[in-house]
């Protein structure tokens, strides 16, 4: 096993770095090596876990103090007391832990914690209770749906409590015996010694898997699992203004847990479909509309698409190519407030690529007119756009 790197080196910060500097450095590393950006890249996954582990230690005053005094050895002594697998090394720190930590502090718009908390396996919630695995689904939305919000129905295949054995996993009540190791509690205590004294930790019983019972004859329907595969439809309410990378947590809508366990959650990850006409900038939408020379010079009324329908727009005489027009409240609904963003329309004078003889003569006559000589280069589109947005 490779020697662990210094946590300050991993995040690229000094040993006296403050909380905000630590958070900023970690976010940069996490976004760079996030598994979604590096699918199938084991090295990137390890770097993501390494950065998350460093962040979890350095952002916590107690862990950071122990690390500054004793290094990795001190944390390894205390791994049992920190919880969640963040205190020690990679032995108890997997990709689900790293994703959970990242999404807790940087992901989603709902402020929910533990988005990926149970995706890698069930987790204990309270004495003797096991939480079923969470599920993730990806939902692609159009700008039209994002602008005003939408209700979606999603079909998922999940684990459902077996009706044959009522989730016990046993063929009969007599086929379930109390675990001899944990005496039916599902948990066992472990005592470890550390630099700070004796520590007592509670872990899941490895003999019964936390169930407190041993099955001698499994149910034929679920083969002892207590759950079977089933399909269901879930209704999801998407609020206006979501962005790609946001998520919704539907509590208890994931895999079902047998017995007195806790149902897993359904994590709905949001993705945006590319639009045929519009591009999105925050809660504003931008569209480029071509106009002819005559429309730009003489003025005109044109029809412009919006996210709902169409609208009439007046082109003043003498309009220059690149001019940006703003239509208020025609953009994306604000996620955490009232109202909507704006629609920005950039007009671009279209140049014909082929001219018939009559049209060519008209342009030649125009070219002889000194009054239509172009002015000096004006501001770029992006400068005009920033002015229009007021940034």
C-alpha positions as CSV (number, residue, x, y, z in Angstrom):
1,X,0.0,0.0,0.0
2,X,1.4,3.4,-1.0
3,X,2.4,5.8,1.7
4,X,-0.3,8.4,2.5
5,X,0.5,12.0,1.4
6,X,0.4,14.9,3.7
7,X,-3.2,16.4,3.8
8,X,-1.9,19.9,3.3
9,X,0.0,18.8,0.3
10,X,-3.0,17.0,-1.1
11,X,-5.1,20.2,-1.1
12,X,-2.2,22.5,-2.0
13,X,-2.5,24.8,1.1
14,X,-0.2,26.0,3.9
15,X,-0.4,24.6,7.4
16,X,-2.0,27.8,8.7
17,X,-4.7,27.9,6.1
18,X,-8.1,29.1,7.3
19,X,-11.5,27.4,7.0
20,X,-12.5,29.2,3.8
21,X,-9.1,28.5,2.1
22,X,-9.5,24.8,3.0
23,X,-13.0,24.7,1.6
24,X,-12.0,26.5,-1.6
25,X,-9.0,24.3,-2.2
26,X,-11.0,21.1,-1.7
27,X,-13.8,22.2,-4.0
28,X,-11.3,22.8,-6.8
29,X,-9.7,19.4,-6.3
30,X,-13.1,17.6,-6.0
31,X,-14.5,19.2,-9.2
32,X,-11.4,18.3,-11.1
33,X,-11.4,14.6,-10.1
34,X,-15.1,14.0,-9.5
35,X,-16.2,10.5,-10.9
36,X,-18.9,12.1,-13.1
37,X,-16.2,14.1,-14.9
38,X,-13.8,11.1,-15.1
39,X,-16.0,8.0,-15.7
40,X,-14.0,4.8,-15.4
41,X,-10.8,6.6,-14.3
42,X,-9.6,4.7,-11.2
43,X,-6.7,7.2,-10.6
44,X,-9.1,10.1,-10.7
45,X,-11.4,8.3,-8.3
46,X,-8.5,7.8,-5.8
47,X,-7.5,11.4,-6.1
48,X,-11.1,12.4,-5.4
49,X,-11.2,10.2,-2.3
50,X,-7.8,11.4,-1.2
51,X,-8.9,15.1,-1.4
52,X,-12.1,14.4,0.4
53,X,-10.4,12.6,3.2
54,X,-8.0,15.5,3.6
55,X,-10.9,18.0,3.6
56,X,-12.9,16.0,6.2
57,X,-9.9,16.0,8.6
58,X,-8.6,19.5,8.1
59,X,-12.1,21.2,8.3
60,X,-12.7,19.6,11.7
61,X,-10.8,21.4,14.5
62,X,-10.4,18.3,16.7
63,X,-9.2,16.0,13.9
64,X,-6.9,18.7,12.6
65,X,-5.3,19.2,16.0
66,X,-4.7,15.4,16.3
67,X,-3.3,15.3,12.8
68,X,-1.0,18.3,13.3
69,X,0.4,16.7,16.5
70,X,0.6,13.0,15.5
71,X,0.1,12.8,11.8
72,X,-1.7,9.9,10.1
73,X,-0.8,7.6,13.0
74,X,-2.8,9.7,15.4
75,X,-5.9,9.6,13.2
76,X,-5.6,5.8,12.7
77,X,-5.7,5.4,16.5
78,X,-8.9,7.5,16.6
79,X,-10.6,6.0,13.5
80,X,-13.2,4.2,15.6
81,X,-14.3,7.4,17.3
82,X,-14.8,9.7,14.3
83,X,-17.6,7.8,12.5
84,X,-18.5,7.7,8.9
85,X,-15.1,6.3,7.8
86,X,-13.5,9.8,7.6
87,X,-11.0,9.5,10.4
88,X,-8.6,6.8,9.2
89,X,-7.3,5.8,5.9
90,X,-8.9,4.4,2.8
91,X,-9.7,1.1,4.6
92,X,-13.0,2.4,5.7
93,X,-13.3,5.3,3.3
94,X,-14.9,4.4,0.0
95,X,-16.3,6.3,-3.0
96,X,-19.7,6.5,-1.4
97,X,-18.3,8.2,1.6
98,X,-16.4,10.7,-0.6
99,X,-19.5,11.5,-2.7
100,X,-21.6,11.9,0.4
101,X,-19.2,14.4,1.9
102,X,-18.9,16.4,-1.4
103,X,-22.6,16.6,-2.0
104,X,-23.3,17.5,1.7
105,X,-21.3,20.7,1.4
106,X,-21.4,21.5,-2.3
107,X,-24.2,19.7,-4.1
108,X,-27.9,20.2,-4.6
109,X,-30.3,23.1,-4.1
110,X,-32.5,21.7,-1.4
111,X,-29.9,21.8,1.4
112,X,-30.3,18.1,2.0
113,X,-27.5,16.1,3.5
114,X,-26.4,12.5,2.8
115,X,-27.4,12.5,-0.8
116,X,-25.2,9.5,-1.6
117,X,-25.2,8.3,2.0
118,X,-26.6,4.8,1.3
119,X,-25.9,4.1,-2.3
120,X,-23.0,1.8,-1.6
121,X,-25.0,-0.2,0.9
122,X,-27.4,-0.1,3.8
123,X,-26.4,2.0,6.9
124,X,-27.5,1.6,10.5
125,X,-29.9,4.3,11.8
126,X,-30.3,4.0,15.5
127,X,-30.1,0.9,17.6
128,X,-30.8,-2.2,15.5
129,X,-32.3,-0.4,12.5
130,X,-30.8,-0.7,9.0
131,X,-31.5,1.8,6.2
132,X,-31.9,0.3,2.8
133,X,-29.8,1.5,-0.1
134,X,-30.6,4.8,-1.8
135,X,-31.3,4.9,-5.5
136,X,-30.2,7.5,-8.1
137,X,-32.0,8.4,-11.4
138,X,-31.0,10.9,-14.0
139,X,-33.7,13.3,-15.3
140,X,-33.2,15.4,-18.4
141,X,-35.3,18.5,-18.6
142,X,-35.9,21.0,-21.4
143,X,-35.5,24.8,-20.8
144,X,-39.3,25.1,-21.2
145,X,-39.8,22.7,-18.3
146,X,-37.1,24.3,-16.2
147,X,-38.5,27.8,-16.8
148,X,-41.8,27.2,-15.0
149,X,-41.4,23.9,-13.2
150,X,-42.9,20.6,-14.1
151,X,-44.3,17.4,-12.7
152,X,-42.7,14.2,-13.9
153,X,-43.5,10.5,-13.5
154,X,-40.5,8.3,-13.3
155,X,-40.6,4.5,-13.6
156,X,-38.0,2.8,-11.4
157,X,-37.1,-0.8,-10.5
158,X,-36.4,-1.1,-6.8
159,X,-36.3,-3.6,-4.0
160,X,-39.7,-4.3,-2.5
161,X,-40.4,-6.2,0.7
162,X,-41.3,-9.8,-0.1
163,X,-45.0,-10.5,0.5
164,X,-44.4,-14.2,0.9
165,X,-42.3,-13.9,4.1
166,X,-43.2,-10.3,5.0
167,X,-39.6,-9.4,4.7
168,X,-38.2,-11.9,7.2
169,X,-36.3,-13.9,4.6
170,X,-37.3,-17.1,6.3
171,X,-39.5,-19.9,5.1
172,X,-41.3,-19.9,8.4
173,X,-41.0,-18.3,11.9
174,X,-39.3,-21.5,13.1
175,X,-36.6,-21.0,10.5
176,X,-35.4,-17.8,12.2
177,X,-33.2,-18.3,15.3
178,X,-31.7,-15.7,17.6
179,X,-28.1,-14.9,16.8
180,X,-25.8,-16.4,19.4
181,X,-23.1,-13.7,19.0
182,X,-25.2,-10.5,19.5
183,X,-28.1,-12.2,21.4
184,X,-30.6,-10.7,19.0
185,X,-29.4,-7.1,19.3
186,X,-27.7,-6.9,15.9
187,X,-24.8,-5.0,17.4
188,X,-21.6,-5.9,19.2
189,X,-19.3,-3.7,21.3
190,X,-15.6,-3.3,20.6
191,X,-13.1,-1.8,23.1
192,X,-9.9,-0.2,21.6
193,X,-7.1,1.7,23.3
194,X,-5.7,5.0,22.0
195,X,-3.5,7.9,22.9
196,X,-6.5,9.5,24.6
197,X,-7.5,6.4,26.6
198,X,-10.0,3.6,26.2
199,X,-12.7,3.9,23.5
200,X,-15.8,1.8,23.2
201,X,-17.5,1.6,19.8
202,X,-20.6,-0.3,18.6
203,X,-20.5,-2.2,15.3
204,X,-22.8,-4.3,13.3
205,X,-22.8,-8.0,14.2
206,X,-20.8,-9.8,11.5
207,X,-22.5,-13.1,12.2
208,X,-26.1,-12.0,11.5
209,X,-25.4,-8.8,9.5
210,X,-27.2,-6.7,12.1
211,X,-30.5,-8.6,11.8
212,X,-30.3,-10.3,15.2
213,X,-31.6,-13.5,13.6
214,X,-30.0,-16.4,11.7
215,X,-32.1,-17.9,8.9
216,X,-31.9,-21.7,8.8
217,X,-34.3,-22.1,5.9
218,X,-34.6,-19.2,3.4
219,X,-37.9,-18.1,1.8
220,X,-38.3,-19.6,-1.7
221,X,-39.7,-16.3,-3.2
222,X,-36.9,-14.0,-2.1
223,X,-34.2,-16.6,-1.4
224,X,-33.6,-15.3,2.1
225,X,-33.1,-11.6,1.1
226,X,-36.4,-10.3,2.4
227,X,-36.9,-8.2,-0.7
228,X,-37.8,-8.8,-4.3
229,X,-37.3,-6.8,-7.5
230,X,-40.4,-4.7,-8.5
231,X,-41.3,-1.7,-10.7
232,X,-43.1,1.4,-9.5
233,X,-43.9,4.9,-10.8
234,X,-42.8,7.9,-8.7
235,X,-44.2,11.4,-9.1
236,X,-41.6,14.1,-8.9
237,X,-42.4,17.9,-8.6
238,X,-39.6,19.9,-10.2
239,X,-39.5,23.6,-9.1
240,X,-38.7,26.4,-11.6
241,X,-35.1,27.4,-12.0
242,X,-33.2,24.2,-11.4
243,X,-29.8,23.7,-13.0
244,X,-27.7,20.8,-14.2
245,X,-26.1,19.2,-11.2
246,X,-29.0,20.1,-8.8
247,X,-30.8,17.2,-7.2
248,X,-34.0,16.3,-5.4
249,X,-34.1,13.8,-2.5
250,X,-37.4,11.9,-2.2
251,X,-37.3,10.5,1.3
252,X,-38.2,6.8,1.6
253,X,-38.9,6.4,-2.2
254,X,-35.9,4.2,-2.9
255,X,-35.4,0.6,-2.0
256,X,-37.7,-0.8,0.8
257,X,-36.2,-2.2,4.0
258,X,-37.7,-5.3,5.6
259,X,-38.7,-5.5,9.2
260,X,-38.3,-2.2,11.2
261,X,-35.6,-1.0,8.7
262,X,-35.7,2.5,7.1
263,X,-36.6,2.7,3.4
264,X,-33.9,4.2,1.2
265,X,-34.2,7.5,-0.6
266,X,-34.6,8.3,-4.3
267,X,-32.0,10.8,-5.6
268,X,-33.2,12.6,-8.7
269,X,-30.2,14.2,-10.5
270,X,-31.1,17.1,-12.9
271,X,-29.6,17.4,-16.4
272,X,-30.5,20.1,-19.0
273,X,-31.3,19.2,-22.6
274,X,-29.6,21.3,-25.3
275,X,-32.1,23.8,-26.8
276,X,-32.6,24.3,-30.5
277,X,-32.7,28.1,-30.2
278,X,-31.8,29.3,-26.8
279,X,-28.7,29.2,-24.6
280,X,-28.9,29.7,-20.8
281,X,-27.0,32.2,-18.8
282,X,-28.1,31.9,-15.2
283,X,-31.8,32.6,-15.2
284,X,-31.6,34.6,-18.5
285,X,-31.9,33.0,-21.9
286,X,-30.2,34.2,-25.0
287,X,-31.2,33.9,-28.7
288,X,-29.7,35.2,-31.9
289,X,-32.1,36.3,-34.6
290,X,-31.0,37.0,-38.2
291,X,-32.3,40.1,-39.9
292,X,-31.8,41.5,-43.5
293,X,-29.9,44.6,-44.5
294,X,-33.2,46.4,-45.3
295,X,-34.7,45.5,-41.9
296,X,-31.7,46.8,-40.1
297,X,-31.5,50.0,-42.1
298,X,-35.2,50.8,-42.4
299,X,-36.6,49.2,-39.3
300,X,-39.1,46.3,-39.2
301,X,-41.4,44.3,-37.0
302,X,-40.3,40.6,-36.6
303,X,-41.6,37.5,-34.8
304,X,-39.2,36.1,-32.2
305,X,-39.7,32.7,-30.4
306,X,-40.0,32.6,-26.6
307,X,-40.1,29.6,-24.3
308,X,-43.9,29.7,-24.3
309,X,-44.9,30.9,-27.7
310,X,-43.8,33.9,-29.9
311,X,-43.8,37.6,-29.6
312,X,-43.5,40.7,-31.9
313,X,-40.4,42.7,-31.7
314,X,-39.7,46.1,-33.3
315,X,-36.4,46.7,-35.0
316,X,-35.6,50.4,-35.0
317,X,-34.2,52.0,-38.2
318,X,-30.5,52.0,-38.2
319,X,-30.1,48.9,-35.9
320,X,-26.5,47.6,-36.0
321,X,-25.6,43.9,-36.1
322,X,-25.0,42.6,-32.6
323,X,-27.6,44.9,-31.0
324,X,-29.1,43.2,-27.9
325,X,-32.7,43.7,-26.9
326,X,-34.0,42.7,-23.5
327,X,-37.5,41.3,-22.7
328,X,-38.1,41.2,-19.0
329,X,-39.6,38.1,-17.2
330,X,-39.4,35.9,-20.3
331,X,-36.5,33.8,-19.0
332,X,-36.1,31.1,-16.3
333,X,-38.1,31.2,-13.1
334,X,-36.0,32.0,-10.0
335,X,-35.3,28.9,-7.9
336,X,-35.4,30.7,-4.5
337,X,-37.6,33.7,-5.2
338,X,-40.4,35.2,-7.1
339,X,-40.3,36.3,-10.8
340,X,-38.2,35.2,-13.7
341,X,-35.1,36.1,-15.6
342,X,-35.1,37.9,-18.9
343,X,-34.9,37.0,-22.6
344,X,-32.0,38.6,-24.5
345,X,-32.3,38.8,-28.2
346,X,-29.2,39.5,-30.3
347,X,-29.9,40.6,-33.9
348,X,-27.3,39.6,-36.5
349,X,-27.5,41.2,-40.0
350,X,-27.6,38.3,-42.5
351,X,-25.4,38.5,-45.6
352,X,-26.7,36.7,-48.6
353,X,-24.3,34.2,-50.2
354,X,-25.8,34.3,-53.7
355,X,-27.1,37.3,-55.6
356,X,-29.1,37.5,-58.8
357,X,-28.2,40.2,-61.3
358,X,-30.9,42.6,-60.2
359,X,-29.9,42.4,-56.5
360,X,-26.2,42.6,-57.4
361,X,-26.8,45.9,-59.2
362,X,-28.7,47.3,-56.2
363,X,-25.8,46.5,-53.9
364,X,-23.3,48.0,-56.3
365,X,-25.3,51.2,-56.3
366,X,-25.3,51.2,-52.5
367,X,-21.6,50.6,-52.5
368,X,-21.1,53.9,-54.5
369,X,-23.0,55.9,-51.8
370,X,-20.4,57.3,-49.4
371,X,-23.1,57.9,-46.8
372,X,-23.3,54.2,-46.0
373,X,-19.6,53.7,-45.2
374,X,-19.3,51.7,-42.0
375,X,-18.2,53.3,-38.8
376,X,-15.2,52.2,-36.7
377,X,-15.5,48.8,-35.0
378,X,-18.0,48.9,-32.1
379,X,-18.1,47.0,-28.8
380,X,-18.1,43.2,-29.0
381,X,-21.2,41.2,-28.4
382,X,-20.1,40.0,-25.0
383,X,-19.4,43.6,-23.9
384,X,-22.9,44.6,-25.0
385,X,-24.3,41.5,-23.3
386,X,-22.6,42.5,-20.0
387,X,-23.9,46.0,-20.3
388,X,-27.4,44.7,-20.9
389,X,-27.1,42.4,-17.9
390,X,-25.7,45.1,-15.8
391,X,-22.5,43.2,-14.9
